Amino acid sequence: MPDDGASRLGTSPDSRTLAGVDDREAAVARLTRAFEQDRLSADEFETRVARVYEAATRGELDSLISDLPGGSSDVALRGASALPVVPPEQISSILGNTEHRITDLAPNELDVRSILGNTVVMLQEARFVDGVTEIEVRSILGNVEVHLPPHVRVEQRIRSFMGSVADRSLRSGTSPDAPLVRLVGKAILGNVELY
C-alpha cells in the first residue's frame, strides 16, 4: 500500500480535501452555536469565522472547531452540513381561523401571520434540528398562539405596539445544547402568546 504521507502527518486524506461552501457553512453553524451558548467571546467568534473563510482544507476548518462540544473530525463537519433543511413555511389567517399542527421535522424558518384573524401553530410534537429555528410572527388586529415542546430553548424578540406578547409556557431548566427557537416579529394592536 503506497504511503500518501497522511499517517506520518497525523492527518487523514479527508482532512487535506479542499473545503467547500457546505463545509464552511457547517463550521460557521458550529461556531454560531458555541457563541450562542457563551462558549466563545464575541472577539473569538469573529476571529474564528474570519479564519473559516480563509481556510483551504477541511483539516484547517476542523482545527477551528476541535475544542467545541461535540468533538471534531471531518465526519463531524460533513455531518453538520448534512443536517436536513426543511423549506420555509408560511401559515396565515386573514379574517378567519387557522390551526396548523406540525408533527414531523419543523421548518428552519416559519412565517406566521394573522390579520383580523386567529392563527394557532402547534409544534409540541415536531422534531427540531440542532441550531436555530426562526419563527417570524406578524399579528395585526389578530391573535397568534405558538405551542412549543418543553425541551427547546426559546428566545423571544417580538415587538409590540398597542398589543400584547406573553410567554405562558412553564419552561425551565432547558439544556443549553437543546435546539433554539427564536421568535421575531410584531404585534400591532394584536396578541401573541407562547405556550
C-alpha positions as CSV (number, residue, x, y, z in Angstrom):
1,M,0.0,0.0,0.0
2,P,1.6,3.3,-1.0
3,D,2.4,5.9,1.7
4,D,0.5,9.0,0.9
5,G,2.1,10.8,3.9
6,A,-1.2,11.1,5.8
7,S,-0.1,8.7,8.5
8,R,3.2,10.5,9.0
9,L,1.5,13.8,9.4
10,G,-1.3,12.5,11.6
11,T,-3.9,13.6,9.2
12,S,-6.4,11.7,7.1
13,P,-6.7,12.1,3.4
14,D,-10.1,13.7,4.0
15,S,-8.5,16.4,6.2
16,R,-6.5,17.5,3.2
17,T,-9.5,17.7,0.9
18,L,-10.3,21.2,-0.2
19,A,-13.1,22.8,1.8
20,G,-16.3,23.6,0.0
21,V,-19.2,26.0,0.7
22,D,-21.1,23.4,2.6
23,D,-18.1,22.7,4.8
24,R,-17.6,26.3,5.6
25,E,-21.3,26.8,6.4
26,A,-21.2,23.8,8.7
27,A,-18.2,25.2,10.6
28,V,-19.8,28.6,10.9
29,A,-23.0,27.0,12.2
30,R,-21.0,25.1,14.8
31,L,-19.2,28.3,15.9
32,T,-22.5,30.2,16.0
33,R,-24.0,27.5,18.2
34,A,-21.0,27.8,20.5
35,F,-21.2,31.6,20.6
36,E,-25.0,31.4,21.4
37,Q,-24.1,29.1,24.3
38,D,-21.5,31.6,25.6
39,R,-18.6,29.2,24.9
40,L,-16.9,31.8,22.7
41,S,-16.4,35.5,23.3
42,A,-17.5,37.9,20.6
43,D,-13.9,38.6,19.6
44,E,-13.0,34.8,19.5
45,F,-16.2,34.1,17.4
46,E,-15.4,36.9,14.9
47,T,-11.7,35.7,14.6
48,R,-12.7,32.1,14.0
49,V,-15.4,33.0,11.5
50,A,-12.9,35.1,9.5
51,R,-10.4,32.1,9.6
52,V,-13.2,29.8,8.3
53,Y,-13.3,31.8,5.1
54,E,-9.5,31.8,4.8
55,A,-9.3,28.0,5.4
56,A,-8.4,26.0,2.3
57,T,-8.9,22.4,3.6
58,R,-11.3,20.5,5.8
59,G,-8.5,19.9,8.2
60,E,-8.0,23.7,8.7
61,L,-11.7,24.0,9.3
62,D,-11.6,21.1,11.8
63,S,-8.9,22.9,13.8
64,L,-11.2,25.8,14.3
65,I,-14.0,23.7,15.9
66,S,-12.0,20.9,17.5
67,D,-12.2,22.4,21.1
68,L,-16.0,22.8,20.9
69,P,-18.6,20.4,22.3
70,G,-19.4,17.5,20.0
71,G,-15.8,16.7,19.2
72,S,-14.3,17.3,15.8
73,S,-13.5,15.4,12.7
74,D,-14.1,15.7,9.0
75,V,-17.1,13.4,9.6
76,A,-18.5,15.9,12.1
77,L,-18.1,18.7,9.6
78,R,-19.8,16.7,6.8
79,G,-22.5,15.6,9.3
80,A,-23.3,19.1,10.3
81,S,-23.6,20.2,6.7
82,A,-25.9,17.2,6.0
83,L,-28.5,18.3,8.6
84,P,-31.9,18.3,6.9
85,V,-33.0,21.7,5.7
86,V,-36.8,22.0,5.7
87,P,-38.0,24.7,3.3
88,P,-39.6,27.8,4.8
89,E,-43.3,27.6,5.5
90,Q,-46.0,30.2,5.8
91,I,-49.1,30.0,7.9
92,S,-51.6,32.8,7.8
93,S,-55.1,33.7,8.7
94,I,-56.9,36.8,7.3
95,L,-60.4,37.4,8.7
96,G,-60.6,33.8,9.8
97,N,-59.2,31.0,11.9
98,T,-56.3,28.7,11.1
99,E,-55.0,25.8,13.2
100,H,-51.8,24.2,11.9
101,R,-50.1,21.1,13.6
102,I,-46.6,20.1,12.6
103,T,-45.7,16.5,13.7
104,D,-42.6,15.9,11.5
105,L,-39.5,17.9,11.2
106,A,-40.1,21.6,11.9
107,P,-39.1,24.0,9.1
108,N,-35.9,26.1,9.7
109,E,-38.0,29.2,9.0
110,L,-41.6,29.7,9.8
111,D,-43.7,32.8,8.9
112,V,-46.9,33.1,10.9
113,R,-49.4,35.9,10.1
114,S,-52.7,36.9,11.5
115,I,-54.7,39.9,10.2
116,L,-58.0,40.3,11.9
117,G,-57.9,36.6,12.5
118,N,-56.7,33.8,14.8
119,T,-53.7,31.6,14.0
120,V,-52.7,28.6,16.2
121,V,-49.4,26.8,15.4
122,M,-48.9,23.5,17.3
123,L,-45.3,22.4,17.4
124,Q,-45.4,20.2,20.5
125,E,-44.9,17.0,18.5
126,A,-42.5,18.5,16.0
127,R,-38.8,17.5,15.8
128,F,-36.3,20.3,15.7
129,V,-32.8,20.1,14.1
130,D,-29.8,21.4,16.1
131,G,-29.2,25.0,15.7
132,V,-31.8,27.8,15.3
133,T,-35.4,27.6,14.1
134,E,-36.7,31.1,13.4
135,I,-40.4,31.9,13.6
136,E,-41.4,35.3,12.3
137,V,-44.8,36.4,13.7
138,R,-47.0,39.2,12.5
139,S,-50.2,39.9,14.4
140,I,-52.2,42.9,13.2
141,L,-55.5,43.2,15.0
142,G,-55.4,39.5,15.4
143,N,-54.3,36.6,17.6
144,V,-51.4,34.2,17.3
145,E,-50.7,31.2,19.5
146,V,-47.4,29.2,19.2
147,H,-47.3,26.0,21.2
148,L,-43.7,24.6,21.6
149,P,-42.4,21.4,23.2
150,P,-40.8,21.8,26.6
151,H,-37.3,20.6,25.6
152,V,-36.5,23.6,23.3
153,R,-34.8,26.8,24.3
154,V,-36.8,29.9,23.4
155,E,-35.6,33.4,22.5
156,Q,-38.5,35.8,22.2
157,R,-37.8,39.1,20.3
158,I,-41.3,40.0,19.2
159,R,-42.1,43.8,19.4
160,S,-45.5,45.1,20.4
161,F,-47.3,48.3,19.5
162,M,-50.5,48.7,21.4
163,G,-50.7,44.9,21.6
164,S,-49.7,42.0,23.8
165,V,-46.9,39.5,23.8
166,A,-46.9,36.8,26.5
167,D,-44.9,33.7,27.3
168,R,-47.3,31.4,29.1
169,S,-45.0,28.4,29.0
170,L,-43.7,26.8,32.1
171,R,-40.3,26.2,30.5
172,S,-37.4,25.8,33.0
173,G,-34.1,24.0,33.2
174,T,-33.8,23.6,29.4
175,S,-30.4,22.1,28.3
176,P,-28.0,24.7,26.8
177,D,-27.5,22.1,24.0
178,A,-31.2,22.0,23.2
179,P,-32.4,23.4,19.8
180,L,-33.1,27.1,19.9
181,V,-36.4,28.5,18.7
182,R,-36.1,32.3,18.0
183,L,-39.4,34.2,17.7
184,V,-39.2,37.6,16.0
185,G,-41.8,40.0,14.5
186,K,-44.5,42.4,15.6
187,A,-47.8,42.5,17.3
188,I,-49.7,45.7,16.2
189,L,-53.0,46.0,18.1
190,G,-52.7,42.3,18.3
191,N,-51.9,39.4,20.6
192,V,-49.1,36.8,20.6
193,E,-49.0,34.0,23.1
194,L,-46.3,31.3,23.6
195,Y,-47.2,28.1,25.2
